[in-house]
Amino acid sequence: MRYTKIALLTFGAGLILGLVVVVVEIDPLDRAASGLMALGLAGIPLGMIADWRLATKAAPKPVKKRAKTPTRRAAASQPRRTPKPSKPAPPKR
């Protein structure tokens, strides 16, 4: 929507300039204001076409992720400790 937005902003600037020309009565700028509005109006369809073409371009194919290799366990350098034998539970009353 970049080009369409620029065309709409151009038209809006011409509209504001036209309002200033009418209120302040600056006759030399009346052609510039109408030309800016006309440029903006002509640019709207062109901007829409340009934005549409950019949006519909084929997106790049996603990169395939490599399969994860299984993690290797490190060789046990120390033997595993066996848990201490627990004391028998005290008798219930």
Secondary structure as UniProt FT lines:
FT   HELIX           2..24
FT   HELIX           27..29
FT   HELIX           30..55
//
